[in-house]
């Protein structure tokens, strides 16, 4: 009976929560090399650290990003790209148009070149709501 219950529970779990390939989580660094596990809103001083191998070993001239997983009022903009050893640093600006609500979301960034997605990475984005 216990085995039947576990099998039914597993089948229900797999039906309700199908396996999804998660984008690997990256970290961010500031100009001094201090690491961050999340991007704060209203920041333009951090760079995402992405292994160069994730881009095929070369940074394309037309590298761009598209972002999902954030509230419509929060954006991440790619400002610049540099190489540091075996990593690519994606210098980004995080902003939001509505400060009245907080942000606590997992941003998924699709790194694109020539209309194709080269890789996806993710990082939490956080920001407090401002007082009314």
C-alpha atoms as a printed R data frame, in Angstrom:
    type eleno elety resid chain resno      x      y       z
1   ATOM     1    CA   UNK     A     1  0.000  0.000   0.000
2   ATOM     2    CA   UNK     A     2  2.819  2.413   0.929
3   ATOM     3    CA   UNK     A     3  4.594  1.680  -2.375
4   ATOM     4    CA   UNK     A     4  1.379  2.366  -4.321
5   ATOM     5    CA   UNK     A     5  0.983  5.699  -2.513
6   ATOM     6    CA   UNK     A     6  4.583  6.748  -3.309
7   ATOM     7    CA   UNK     A     7  4.166  5.801  -6.965
8   ATOM     8    CA   UNK     A     8  0.934  7.796  -7.231
9   ATOM     9    CA   UNK     A     9  2.522 10.783  -5.495
10  ATOM    10    CA   UNK     A    10  5.514 10.697  -7.844
11  ATOM    11    CA   UNK     A    11  3.261 10.467 -10.903
12  ATOM    12    CA   UNK     A    12  1.196 13.415  -9.689
13  ATOM    13    CA   UNK     A    13  4.344 15.456  -8.975
14  ATOM    14    CA   UNK     A    14  5.747 14.812 -12.446
15  ATOM    15    CA   UNK     A    15  2.417 15.785 -13.987
16  ATOM    16    CA   UNK     A    16  2.010 19.003 -12.016
17  ATOM    17    CA   UNK     A    17  5.685 20.038 -12.061
18  ATOM    18    CA   UNK     A    18  7.314 18.858 -15.294
19  ATOM    19    CA   UNK     A    19 11.089 18.885 -15.445
20  ATOM    20    CA   UNK     A    20 12.422 22.139 -16.844
21  ATOM    21    CA   UNK     A    21 15.987 22.719 -17.907
22  ATOM    22    CA   UNK     A    22 17.070 25.519 -15.604
23  ATOM    23    CA   UNK     A    23 19.451 28.192 -16.834
24  ATOM    24    CA   UNK     A    24 22.705 28.019 -14.874
25  ATOM    25    CA   UNK     A    25 22.932 30.685 -12.206
26  ATOM    26    CA   UNK     A    26 25.759 33.201 -12.519
27  ATOM    27    CA   UNK     A    27 27.233 35.762 -10.157
28  ATOM    28    CA   UNK     A    28 28.031 39.423 -10.591
29  ATOM    29    CA   UNK     A    29 31.140 41.433  -9.724
30  ATOM    30    CA   UNK     A    30 31.816 45.093  -9.143
31  ATOM    31    CA   UNK     A    31 34.858 47.051 -10.327
32  ATOM    32    CA   UNK     A    32 36.907 45.873  -7.334
33  ATOM    33    CA   UNK     A    33 36.157 42.187  -7.874
34  ATOM    34    CA   UNK     A    34 33.654 41.833  -5.039
35  ATOM    35    CA   UNK     A    35 31.146 39.104  -5.874
36  ATOM    36    CA   UNK     A    36 27.363 39.345  -5.629
37  ATOM    37    CA   UNK     A    37 24.803 36.545  -5.884
38  ATOM    38    CA   UNK     A    38 21.977 38.903  -6.915
39  ATOM    39    CA   UNK     A    39 21.551 42.082  -8.919
40  ATOM    40    CA   UNK     A    40 20.058 44.979  -6.990
41  ATOM    41    CA   UNK     A    41 17.607 47.187  -8.830
42  ATOM    42    CA   UNK     A    42 18.783 50.699  -9.691
43  ATOM    43    CA   UNK     A    43 22.330 49.540 -10.305
44  ATOM    44    CA   UNK     A    44 24.710 50.132 -13.158
45  ATOM    45    CA   UNK     A    45 27.971 49.124 -11.521
46  ATOM    46    CA   UNK     A    46 27.875 45.338 -11.793
47  ATOM    47    CA   UNK     A    47 28.916 42.832 -14.435
48  ATOM    48    CA   UNK     A    48 27.612 39.301 -14.845
49  ATOM    49    CA   UNK     A    49 30.346 36.679 -14.964
50  ATOM    50    CA   UNK     A    50 29.725 34.164 -17.763
51  ATOM    51    CA   UNK     A    51 32.214 31.458 -18.770
52  ATOM    52    CA   UNK     A    52 33.618 32.187 -22.225
53  ATOM    53    CA   UNK     A    53 32.986 28.562 -23.124
54  ATOM    54    CA   UNK     A    54 29.230 29.208 -22.815
55  ATOM    55    CA   UNK     A    55 29.543 31.458 -25.872
56  ATOM    56    CA   UNK     A    56 31.607 28.956 -27.819
57  ATOM    57    CA   UNK     A    57 34.937 30.529 -26.825
58  ATOM    58    CA   UNK     A    58 34.360 33.748 -28.778
59  ATOM    59    CA   UNK     A    59 32.417 36.927 -28.012
60  ATOM    60    CA   UNK     A    60 30.324 37.800 -31.075
61  ATOM    61    CA   UNK     A    61 30.316 41.443 -32.233
62  ATOM    62    CA   UNK     A    62 26.515 41.493 -32.159
63  ATOM    63    CA   UNK     A    63 26.038 39.946 -28.703
64  ATOM    64    CA   UNK     A    64 22.740 41.029 -27.166
65  ATOM    65    CA   UNK     A    65 20.482 39.901 -24.336
66  ATOM    66    CA   UNK     A    66 16.792 39.329 -23.852
67  ATOM    67    CA   UNK     A    67 15.431 38.961 -20.343
68  ATOM    68    CA   UNK     A    68 12.489 37.043 -18.921
69  ATOM    69    CA   UNK     A    69 11.234 36.387 -15.416
70  ATOM    70    CA   UNK     A    70 11.113 39.999 -14.231
71  ATOM    71    CA   UNK     A    71  8.126 42.227 -13.566
72  ATOM    72    CA   UNK     A    72  7.226 44.367 -16.590
73  ATOM    73    CA   UNK     A    73  8.487 47.461 -14.755
74  ATOM    74    CA   UNK     A    74 12.016 46.055 -14.248
75  ATOM    75    CA   UNK     A    75 14.636 45.897 -17.010
76  ATOM    76    CA   UNK     A    76 18.207 44.731 -17.474
77  ATOM    77    CA   UNK     A    77 20.194 46.485 -20.199
78  ATOM    78    CA   UNK     A    78 23.515 45.302 -21.619
79  ATOM    79    CA   UNK     A    79 25.953 48.242 -21.555
80  ATOM    80    CA   UNK     A    80 29.299 46.683 -22.436
81  ATOM    81    CA   UNK     A    81 31.115 43.365 -22.785
82  ATOM    82    CA   UNK     A    82 34.686 42.662 -21.697
83  ATOM    83    CA   UNK     A    83 36.802 39.541 -21.357
84  ATOM    84    CA   UNK     A    84 38.546 38.690 -18.097
85  ATOM    85    CA   UNK     A    85 40.600 35.519 -18.307
86  ATOM    86    CA   UNK     A    86 38.263 32.612 -19.076
87  ATOM    87    CA   UNK     A    87 35.137 34.706 -18.436
88  ATOM    88    CA   UNK     A    88 33.029 37.248 -20.243
89  ATOM    89    CA   UNK     A    89 31.864 40.196 -18.145
90  ATOM    90    CA   UNK     A    90 28.461 41.474 -19.191
91  ATOM    91    CA   UNK     A    91 28.232 45.001 -17.787
92  ATOM    92    CA   UNK     A    92 24.567 45.656 -17.121
93  ATOM    93    CA   UNK     A    93 22.216 48.305 -15.795
94  ATOM    94    CA   UNK     A    94 19.172 47.257 -13.772
95  ATOM    95    CA   UNK     A    95 16.329 49.742 -13.538
96  ATOM    96    CA   UNK     A    96 12.630 49.851 -12.805
97  ATOM    97    CA   UNK     A    97  9.913 52.334 -13.546
98  ATOM    98    CA   UNK     A    98  7.760 51.544 -10.498
99  ATOM    99    CA   UNK     A    99  9.465 51.894  -7.131
100 ATOM   100    CA   UNK     A   100  6.260 51.344  -5.142
101 ATOM   101    CA   UNK     A   101  6.554 47.551  -5.261
102 ATOM   102    CA   UNK     A   102  9.465 45.344  -4.372
103 ATOM   103    CA   UNK     A   103 11.260 42.988  -6.737
104 ATOM   104    CA   UNK     A   104 12.386 39.496  -5.801
105 ATOM   105    CA   UNK     A   105 12.599 37.557  -9.068
106 ATOM   106    CA   UNK     A   106 14.873 35.214 -10.953
107 ATOM   107    CA   UNK     A   107 15.936 36.843 -14.210
108 ATOM   108    CA   UNK     A   108 16.731 34.518 -17.109
109 ATOM   109    CA   UNK     A   109 18.986 36.152 -19.683
110 ATOM   110    CA   UNK     A   110 19.190 34.744 -23.184
111 ATOM   111    CA   UNK     A   111 22.523 35.660 -24.754
112 ATOM   112    CA   UNK     A   112 21.951 36.096 -28.485
113 ATOM   113    CA   UNK     A   113 23.919 36.520 -31.666
114 ATOM   114    CA   UNK     A   114 22.507 36.662 -35.176
115 ATOM   115    CA   UNK     A   115 19.019 35.966 -33.873
116 ATOM   116    CA   UNK     A   116 20.123 32.699 -32.232
117 ATOM   117    CA   UNK     A   117 20.291 31.985 -28.509
118 ATOM   118    CA   UNK     A   118 23.861 30.998 -27.647
119 ATOM   119    CA   UNK     A   119 23.166 30.248 -24.000
120 ATOM   120    CA   UNK     A   120 20.914 31.193 -21.100
121 ATOM   121    CA   UNK     A   121 21.968 32.224 -17.610
122 ATOM   122    CA   UNK     A   122 20.020 33.295 -14.559
123 ATOM   123    CA   UNK     A   123 20.513 35.557 -11.561
124 ATOM   124    CA   UNK     A   124 18.175 36.814  -8.831
125 ATOM   125    CA   UNK     A   125 17.129 40.467  -8.994
126 ATOM   126    CA   UNK     A   126 16.059 42.213  -5.808
127 ATOM   127    CA   UNK     A   127 14.853 45.646  -4.811
128 ATOM   128    CA   UNK     A   128 12.860 47.097  -1.940
129 ATOM   129    CA   UNK     A   129  9.691 49.073  -2.354
130 ATOM   130    CA   UNK     A   130 10.027 52.741  -1.522
131 ATOM   131    CA   UNK     A   131  7.896 54.252   1.199
132 ATOM   132    CA   UNK     A   132  4.781 56.077  -0.044
